[in-house]
């Protein structure tokens, strides 16, 4: 009977661990744009300031897009008072900056966070960010930053049955009413929806099975003491 002990412990542990999954992050390549193109940022724009019109490592981009070090860490506040993460951001004057990050699973909620800046010299609308799952595009929303500063924008979407297996991507774009979009610190996470979490909770019969197993385990222990 002592041989039953490991099996009962394993079975009981499996049931106890069958609880809803917690939120977890989804890797985003070069999320803060600190990895520079091979040629570096070759175009100067003032004290400590430089930019590229080049491919962004880890992302797909074209047109007048690239990476930008505004120089705020060197005391140059002509563009931004600070940078949210590191010294480099991404910018676009016309084309999309995008990245595919995996496939959607039905019932999972995906949350995108992006820091979007408003250049001090523009005084117009900042850029826009989208969470895209299949053909569904959800725009991130947030408080419009004051000139020279940044705000965190958020997009949330729960995958439906039709979205299962569809590609997940992030898109960063210039606003139709703004000359440039500036972005930093891109984060993506997933979490089970409330309905999916409820479905993941063990049924009463499962708890009854666990109780039966624990009772048997108690009897095994008593028999072991008598031998």
Secondary structure as UniProt FT lines:
FT   TURN            2..3
FT   HELIX           4..16
FT   STRAND          24..26
FT   TURN            29..32
FT   TURN            38..39
FT   STRAND          43..44
FT   TURN            47..48
FT   STRAND          50..51
FT   TURN            57..58
FT   STRAND          60..61
FT   STRAND          65..69
FT   HELIX           72..74
FT   STRAND          89..92
FT   STRAND          97..103
FT   TURN            106..107
FT   STRAND          108..117
FT   TURN            120..122
FT   STRAND          128..133
FT   TURN            134..135
FT   STRAND          136..139
FT   TURN            147..148
FT   STRAND          150..158
FT   HELIX           161..163
FT   TURN            164..165
FT   STRAND          167..173
FT   TURN            176..177
FT   STRAND          181..192
FT   HELIX           194..200
FT   HELIX           204..226
//
